[in-house]
Amino acid sequence: MNCKKNIAVCCLCLWYLIGYSQSQFIIQSGTEIKLSIDNYVVLENTHLVNNGTVNLNSGNGTFKFSGNSNTDISGTNKPLFNNIELAKTGSSQLVLQRDIDAWGSILFTSGILHVNNHILDLGKFGSLSNENETSHVIGPTGGYIQWSDVLNAPSNANPGNLGAIITSTQNLGTTTIRRGHQSQTNGGGTGSSVLRYFDIIPTNNSSLNATLRFSYLDAELNGLTESSLTLWKSTNLTSWSNLGFDSRNTATNYVEKNGLSDFSRWTLSSPGNALPVRFSVFNTNCNGNSITIKWTTESEWGSSHFEIQKSMDGNHWVVIANLSAAGNSPSPKNYYFIDSAPASNSFYRVAEYDISGQLVYTPVNRVTCGSKDEFKLWPNPVQNKAWLSANCSADTKAYLQIIDSKGAAVYFKPVELFRGNNIVNVDLQSLPNGNYILELVANSEKRSFKFIKQ
């Protein structure tokens, strides 16, 4: 169906569109749709394409998305909804193909709302209603729901019904809350969290003495043990601090922490997951009858010590040494250890422990003495993090550069490669999905690797 003129839908009217085989409700350029109170537009198995104006804030009407197949909202213009009702059959999805505004209620009756790397803006009056285990928001490819308004001395405030319940004696001022649905990782790209995080951004963000109750769904546990969940905080989206908890309830699904001085990004994780050390380079090389193991951390927060571990088969590991860590360091730190009793074809890795006893590992590095220069990038396709393996015959300073499909340089990182086998962390979280070329330039020589970010 194509709409080609201004349409004002009167009170108690109902539009019911049943679509089959990719049917579309297209609002063409120059067309404006407004719904009055109690009006419904029901799109069953029908895509909504807004190339005109969906301006529903003048009334209190509802767009209802139903049916047993996935449909989407797209178009050149951002629609402004009052109310949305999601009534898809089973696990069928309504997928956002563009940003939308929804300044009323989003009612979850059944089905899944996939934000699909887009922004669902609730303004200051919008809210989620009846979100539950079988009908809720997901966003594995990114995107978030956003609410923004003034929060002064909030008491158990749950803005937008997003699940971040805030109490503070202080005036936070204009505050933006964003809820995303991707698993969070540390700066090295390892670890995991529940499939929910909050960015809480107040104007006043100091000495808050605040309480945050972080609510979640069982569907968002991401394989983590619910009874061990604690609250984690990051100010830079790479380094994380485990703040523990003051109360939690696995029946009503929340973790709560008191006495918070400020807000930033928050998620839930359990021991061994979202950790504060970011490994940059891990190196092993042969020196006569010994093996030198070197590693570099780009940053450390609350680190305690390192364990150097060795294996003969890559599965069974023994600890051969312990080294103290820097504790807190925003700048790179270099470490090394010499194994004076190596075996041929040994495997090595380093485990970092933080002050709370959590740990994270480097990749496994296999020693193959006498190997020629070898270079490899994995995995491919890649999501947030790739590793570059570079076996070098001498120490060298190099740099990494990533070129996008248009030929533009979108990433640059200087690296120090050591003699032997190096494994270099390549952080790709900020890159959009697409085709790229990674270039390693060292000693005026360049090696190129094609990869796909997805």
C-alpha positions as CSV (number, residue, x, y, z in Angstrom):
1,M,0.0,0.0,0.0
2,N,1.3,3.4,-0.9
3,C,0.2,6.6,0.8
4,K,0.6,9.7,-1.4
5,K,-1.2,12.5,0.5
6,N,-1.8,13.9,3.9
7,I,-3.9,11.6,6.0
8,A,-5.5,12.4,9.4
9,V,-7.0,9.3,11.0
10,C,-10.0,10.1,13.2
11,C,-10.9,8.9,16.6
12,L,-11.8,5.2,17.0
13,C,-10.7,4.3,13.5
14,L,-8.8,1.1,12.7
15,W,-6.5,0.4,9.8
16,Y,-5.8,-3.3,9.4
17,L,-3.2,-4.3,6.8
18,I,-2.5,-7.9,6.2
19,G,0.6,-8.5,4.2
20,Y,1.9,-11.5,2.4
21,S,5.3,-12.2,0.8
22,Q,7.2,-9.0,1.8
23,S,4.2,-6.6,1.6
24,Q,5.0,-3.0,2.5
25,F,3.0,0.0,3.9
26,I,4.9,2.9,2.1
27,I,4.4,6.4,3.3
28,Q,5.6,8.4,0.3
29,S,7.5,11.8,0.4
30,G,5.1,14.7,1.1
31,T,2.6,12.5,3.0
32,E,1.9,13.0,6.7
33,I,0.1,10.6,8.9
34,K,-1.4,11.6,12.3
35,L,-3.4,9.3,14.5
36,S,-6.0,10.6,17.0
37,I,-6.8,9.1,20.3
38,D,-7.6,5.3,20.3
39,N,-6.7,4.9,16.6
40,Y,-4.9,1.8,15.5
41,V,-2.9,1.0,12.4
42,V,-2.3,-2.8,12.5
43,L,0.5,-4.1,10.2
44,E,0.3,-7.9,10.0
45,N,3.3,-9.4,8.2
46,T,3.8,-5.9,6.6
47,H,6.9,-3.7,6.5
48,L,6.6,0.0,7.3
49,V,8.5,2.2,4.9
50,N,8.5,5.9,6.0
51,N,9.6,8.3,3.2
52,G,7.2,10.9,4.4
53,T,6.1,12.0,7.9
54,V,4.8,9.8,10.7
55,N,4.0,12.4,13.3
56,L,1.9,10.8,15.9
57,N,2.7,13.0,18.8
58,S,-0.4,15.1,18.2
59,G,-2.7,12.3,19.3
60,N,-2.5,9.0,21.2
61,G,-2.8,6.4,18.4
62,T,-1.0,3.1,18.1
63,F,0.9,1.2,15.5
64,K,0.5,-2.5,16.1
65,F,2.9,-4.9,14.4
66,S,1.6,-8.4,14.3
67,G,2.0,-11.6,12.2
68,N,4.2,-14.7,12.1
69,S,7.1,-13.4,10.0
70,N,9.9,-10.9,10.5
71,T,9.1,-7.4,9.4
72,D,11.0,-4.1,9.6
73,I,10.7,-0.3,9.9
74,S,12.7,1.5,7.2
75,G,12.6,4.6,5.0
76,T,14.4,7.8,4.4
77,N,12.7,9.7,7.3
78,K,12.7,9.0,11.0
79,P,9.2,8.3,12.2
80,L,7.8,9.7,15.5
81,F,5.4,7.2,17.1
82,N,3.1,7.7,20.1
83,N,2.5,4.1,21.0
84,I,3.8,0.9,19.5
85,E,2.4,-2.6,20.3
86,L,4.5,-5.6,19.4
87,A,2.3,-8.6,18.9
88,K,4.3,-10.9,16.6
89,T,3.7,-14.6,16.8
90,G,6.3,-16.6,18.8
91,S,9.8,-15.4,18.3
92,S,9.1,-13.4,15.1
93,Q,10.9,-10.0,15.0
94,L,10.3,-6.4,14.3
95,V,13.6,-5.2,13.0
96,L,14.7,-1.6,12.9
97,Q,16.4,-0.6,9.7
98,R,16.7,3.0,10.8
99,D,16.5,5.2,14.0
100,I,13.0,5.8,15.4
101,D,11.3,8.0,18.0
102,A,8.7,6.5,20.3
103,W,7.5,9.0,22.9
104,G,4.6,7.0,24.3
105,S,4.4,3.4,25.3
106,I,6.0,0.4,23.7
107,L,3.8,-2.6,24.7
108,F,5.3,-6.0,24.5
109,T,2.5,-8.6,23.9
110,S,4.6,-11.2,22.0
111,G,7.6,-11.3,19.7
112,I,11.0,-9.7,19.6
113,L,12.1,-6.1,18.9
114,H,15.6,-6.0,17.3
115,V,17.2,-2.6,17.4
116,N,19.8,-3.8,14.8
117,N,22.5,-1.1,15.4
118,H,19.9,1.7,15.5
119,I,18.7,4.1,18.2
120,L,15.2,3.8,19.7
121,D,14.7,7.2,21.3
122,L,12.0,7.4,24.1
123,G,12.5,11.1,24.6
124,K,11.5,12.0,28.2
125,F,8.0,10.5,28.3
126,G,8.4,7.2,26.5
127,S,8.6,3.9,28.3
128,L,8.7,0.1,27.8
129,S,5.7,-1.9,29.0
130,N,5.3,-5.6,29.9
131,E,8.8,-6.5,28.6
132,N,9.3,-10.2,29.5
133,E,11.3,-13.4,28.9
134,T,9.6,-14.2,25.5
135,S,8.9,-10.7,24.3
136,H,11.7,-8.1,24.7
137,V,14.4,-6.0,23.0
138,I,17.5,-7.5,21.6
139,G,20.5,-5.9,19.9
140,P,23.4,-8.3,19.2
141,T,24.7,-6.1,16.3
142,G,24.6,-2.9,18.4
143,G,22.3,0.0,18.9
144,Y,20.4,1.0,22.0
145,I,17.3,2.4,23.6
146,Q,17.6,6.0,24.9
147,W,15.8,8.1,27.5
148,S,16.7,11.7,28.6
149,D,15.3,14.1,31.1
150,V,16.0,15.8,34.4
151,L,16.7,13.5,37.4
152,N,16.8,15.5,40.7
153,A,17.2,13.6,43.9
154,P,15.7,10.4,42.3
155,S,14.2,7.8,44.6
156,N,13.9,4.4,43.1
157,A,13.5,6.1,39.7
158,N,13.2,3.7,36.7
159,P,13.4,6.1,33.7
160,G,11.7,4.8,30.6
161,N,11.2,1.5,32.5
162,L,14.6,0.5,31.1
163,G,15.6,-1.4,34.3
164,A,18.2,1.0,35.7
165,I,16.7,1.9,39.0
166,I,18.4,4.9,40.5
167,T,18.4,6.5,44.0
168,S,20.5,9.5,45.0
169,T,20.1,12.5,47.4
170,Q,21.9,14.6,44.8
171,N,20.4,16.4,41.8
172,L,21.8,14.7,38.7
173,G,20.4,17.3,36.4
174,T,19.6,16.4,32.8
175,T,20.5,12.7,32.5
176,T,20.7,10.4,29.5
177,I,20.3,6.7,30.0
178,R,21.1,4.2,27.2
179,R,20.4,0.5,27.3
180,G,22.3,-1.7,24.9
181,H,22.2,-5.5,24.4
182,Q,25.7,-6.6,23.4
183,S,28.0,-8.7,25.6
184,Q,30.8,-6.5,27.0
185,T,34.4,-7.5,26.8
186,N,37.7,-6.2,28.2
187,G,40.2,-4.2,26.0
188,G,41.7,-7.5,24.7
189,G,38.3,-8.6,23.4
190,T,37.9,-11.4,25.9
191,G,35.5,-12.1,28.7
192,S,31.7,-11.7,28.5
193,S,28.8,-10.1,30.3
194,V,25.0,-10.4,30.3
195,L,23.4,-9.2,27.1
196,R,22.5,-5.9,28.7
197,Y,24.5,-2.8,29.6
198,F,23.6,0.8,30.7
199,D,25.3,4.1,29.9
200,I,24.2,6.5,32.6
201,I,25.2,10.1,31.7
202,P,24.2,12.8,34.2
203,T,25.1,16.5,34.1
204,N,26.2,16.3,37.7
205,N,28.4,13.2,38.0
206,S,30.4,13.5,41.3
207,S,29.8,12.8,45.0
208,L,26.4,11.2,44.1
209,N,26.3,8.6,46.9
210,A,23.9,6.8,44.6
211,T,22.3,3.3,44.5
212,L,21.9,1.4,41.2
213,R,19.7,-1.6,40.9
214,F,20.5,-3.3,37.6
215,S,17.6,-5.4,36.4
216,Y,17.9,-8.1,33.7
217,L,16.1,-11.0,32.0
218,D,17.0,-14.7,32.2
219,A,17.1,-14.6,28.4
220,E,20.0,-12.2,28.7
221,L,22.3,-14.3,31.0
222,N,24.5,-15.2,28.1
223,G,25.6,-18.5,29.7
224,L,26.7,-16.9,33.0
225,T,25.9,-18.3,36.4
226,E,23.1,-16.1,37.7
227,S,24.0,-16.6,41.4
228,S,27.5,-15.2,40.9
229,L,26.6,-12.0,39.0
230,T,28.3,-8.8,40.2
231,L,28.2,-5.2,39.0
232,W,31.0,-4.1,36.7
233,K,31.9,-0.5,35.8
234,S,33.9,1.0,32.9
235,T,34.8,4.6,32.2
236,N,36.6,4.0,28.9
237,L,34.8,0.9,27.5
238,T,38.0,-1.2,27.6
239,S,39.0,-1.4,31.3
240,W,36.5,-2.8,33.9
241,S,36.3,-2.7,37.7
242,N,34.4,-5.3,39.6
243,L,32.3,-3.4,42.2
244,G,30.7,-6.5,43.7
245,F,27.1,-6.2,45.0
246,D,25.2,-5.2,48.1
247,S,22.1,-7.2,47.3
248,R,20.9,-9.4,44.4
249,N,17.9,-11.6,43.8
250,T,17.8,-14.4,41.2
251,A,14.1,-14.7,41.5
252,T,13.3,-11.1,40.6
253,N,16.4,-10.6,38.5
254,Y,18.5,-7.7,39.8
255,V,21.9,-6.9,41.3
256,E,22.2,-3.8,43.4
257,K,25.1,-1.6,44.7
258,N,25.0,1.3,47.1
259,G,27.4,4.2,47.7
260,L,28.3,4.9,44.0
261,S,30.1,8.2,43.6
262,D,29.5,8.6,39.8
263,F,28.0,6.9,36.8
264,S,29.4,5.6,33.5
265,R,28.9,2.3,31.7
266,W,27.6,-0.7,33.7
267,T,27.0,-4.3,33.1
268,L,26.8,-7.6,35.0
269,S,29.4,-10.4,34.8
270,S,30.9,-13.2,36.9
271,P,34.4,-14.2,37.8
272,G,36.8,-14.6,34.9
273,N,35.0,-12.5,32.4
274,A,35.0,-8.6,32.0
275,L,38.5,-7.9,33.2
276,P,40.8,-4.9,33.5
277,V,44.0,-5.8,31.7
278,R,44.4,-5.2,28.0
279,F,47.2,-7.3,26.4
280,S,48.8,-5.8,23.3
281,V,51.7,-8.1,22.2
282,F,52.6,-11.6,23.4
283,N,56.0,-12.9,22.2
284,T,58.1,-16.0,22.5
285,N,61.6,-16.5,21.0
286,C,64.5,-19.0,21.2
287,N,67.8,-18.0,22.7
288,G,70.1,-21.0,22.6
289,N,69.0,-23.3,25.3
290,S,66.3,-21.0,26.7
291,I,63.0,-19.4,25.7
292,T,62.2,-15.8,26.4
293,I,58.6,-14.9,26.9
294,K,57.6,-11.2,26.5
295,W,54.3,-9.5,26.8
296,T,53.0,-5.9,26.7
297,T,49.9,-4.5,28.4
298,E,48.3,-1.4,26.9
299,S,46.7,-0.5,30.2
300,E,46.2,-2.1,33.7
301,W,43.6,-1.3,36.4
302,G,43.7,-3.3,39.6
303,S,46.1,-5.9,38.3
304,S,47.8,-8.1,40.9
305,H,50.3,-10.6,39.2
306,F,51.0,-12.7,36.2
307,E,51.4,-16.5,36.0
308,I,53.6,-17.8,33.2
309,Q,52.2,-21.2,32.1
310,K,53.6,-23.9,29.9
311,S,52.1,-27.0,28.1
312,M,53.4,-29.8,26.0
313,D,50.1,-30.4,24.2
314,G,48.2,-27.1,24.4
315,N,45.7,-28.6,26.8
316,H,47.4,-29.4,30.1
317,W,49.1,-26.5,31.7
318,V,51.7,-26.0,34.6
319,V,52.7,-22.7,36.2
320,I,56.5,-22.1,35.8
321,A,56.7,-18.6,37.3
322,N,54.9,-15.7,38.9
323,L,55.6,-12.0,38.3
324,S,54.1,-8.9,40.0
325,A,51.9,-6.6,37.8
326,A,51.8,-2.8,37.7
327,G,48.5,-2.5,39.6
328,N,47.3,0.6,37.8
329,S,48.8,2.0,34.7
330,P,47.2,4.0,31.8
331,S,50.3,3.5,29.7
332,P,51.9,0.4,28.1
333,K,54.1,-1.9,30.3
334,N,56.6,-4.5,29.1
335,Y,57.3,-7.8,30.9
336,Y,59.5,-10.8,30.3
337,F,60.5,-14.2,31.7
338,I,63.2,-16.6,30.6
339,D,62.4,-20.3,30.6
340,S,65.8,-22.0,31.1
341,A,64.3,-25.5,30.8
342,P,62.4,-25.5,27.5
343,A,61.2,-28.4,25.5
344,S,60.8,-28.6,21.8
345,N,57.4,-27.4,20.4
346,S,56.3,-26.0,23.8
347,F,53.1,-24.0,24.3
348,Y,53.1,-20.9,26.5
349,R,50.4,-18.5,27.8
350,V,50.3,-15.8,30.5
351,A,47.4,-15.5,33.0
352,E,46.8,-12.1,34.6
353,Y,45.1,-11.9,38.0
354,D,43.5,-8.8,39.3
355,I,43.2,-7.8,43.0
356,S,39.8,-9.4,43.3
357,G,41.2,-12.8,42.1
358,Q,39.7,-12.6,38.6
359,L,41.9,-13.7,35.7
360,V,42.3,-13.4,31.9
361,Y,44.7,-15.2,29.5
362,T,46.8,-14.2,26.6
363,P,46.4,-16.2,23.4
364,V,48.4,-19.5,23.3
365,N,51.8,-19.1,21.7
366,R,53.7,-22.1,20.3
367,V,57.5,-22.0,20.1
368,T,58.9,-23.3,16.9
369,C,62.6,-22.4,16.9
370,G,64.2,-21.9,13.5
371,S,61.0,-20.9,11.7
372,K,61.2,-18.3,9.0
373,D,59.2,-15.1,8.9
374,E,55.5,-16.0,8.9
375,F,52.4,-13.8,9.2
376,K,48.8,-14.7,9.7
377,L,45.6,-12.9,10.7
378,W,42.7,-14.7,12.5
379,P,39.8,-15.2,12.8
380,N,38.3,-14.2,9.5
381,P,35.5,-13.1,9.3
382,V,36.0,-11.2,12.6
383,Q,33.7,-9.4,15.0
384,N,35.3,-7.2,17.7
385,K,38.9,-8.5,17.8
386,A,41.5,-10.1,15.6
387,W,45.0,-11.5,16.3
388,L,48.0,-11.0,14.0
389,S,50.7,-13.6,14.3
390,A,54.1,-12.4,13.1
391,N,57.2,-14.5,13.3
392,C,60.2,-12.2,12.9
393,S,63.9,-12.8,12.6
394,A,64.8,-9.6,14.5
395,D,63.3,-6.9,16.7
396,T,61.6,-4.2,14.7
397,K,59.3,-1.2,15.0
398,A,56.3,-1.5,12.8
399,Y,52.8,-0.2,12.4
400,L,49.4,-1.5,11.6
401,Q,47.0,0.3,9.2
402,I,43.5,-0.7,8.1
403,I,42.1,0.4,4.8
404,D,38.3,0.4,4.2
405,S,36.5,-0.5,0.9
406,K,36.7,3.1,-0.2
407,G,40.5,3.2,0.1
408,A,40.5,5.4,3.3
409,A,42.8,4.7,6.3
410,V,40.5,4.0,9.3
411,Y,42.9,2.6,11.8
412,F,46.6,3.2,12.7
413,K,48.6,1.5,15.5
414,P,52.4,1.5,16.1
415,V,53.6,-1.8,17.4
416,E,57.0,-3.2,18.5
417,L,57.7,-6.6,17.2
418,F,60.3,-8.8,18.9
419,R,62.5,-11.5,17.5
420,G,60.5,-14.8,17.5
421,N,56.8,-15.4,17.4
422,N,54.6,-12.3,18.1
423,I,50.8,-12.3,18.6
424,V,49.4,-8.8,18.3
425,N,45.9,-7.7,19.5
426,V,44.0,-5.8,16.8
427,D,40.9,-4.0,18.3
428,L,38.2,-3.7,15.7
429,Q,35.2,-2.7,17.9
430,S,34.9,0.8,16.5
431,L,34.8,-0.3,12.8
432,P,31.5,-0.8,11.1
433,N,30.8,-4.0,9.3
434,G,32.4,-4.4,5.9
435,N,35.4,-5.5,3.9
436,Y,38.9,-4.2,4.9
437,I,42.6,-4.7,4.3
438,L,45.0,-4.8,7.2
439,E,48.5,-3.7,6.4
440,L,51.6,-4.5,8.5
441,V,54.5,-2.2,7.6
442,A,58.0,-2.9,8.9
443,N,61.4,-2.0,7.6
444,S,59.8,-0.5,4.4
445,E,58.1,-3.9,3.7
446,K,54.4,-4.2,3.7
447,R,52.2,-7.3,4.1
448,S,48.5,-7.1,3.5
449,F,45.6,-9.2,4.8
450,K,42.0,-9.0,3.5
451,F,39.3,-9.6,6.2
452,I,35.6,-9.1,6.8
453,K,34.2,-7.4,9.8
454,Q,30.7,-8.7,10.7
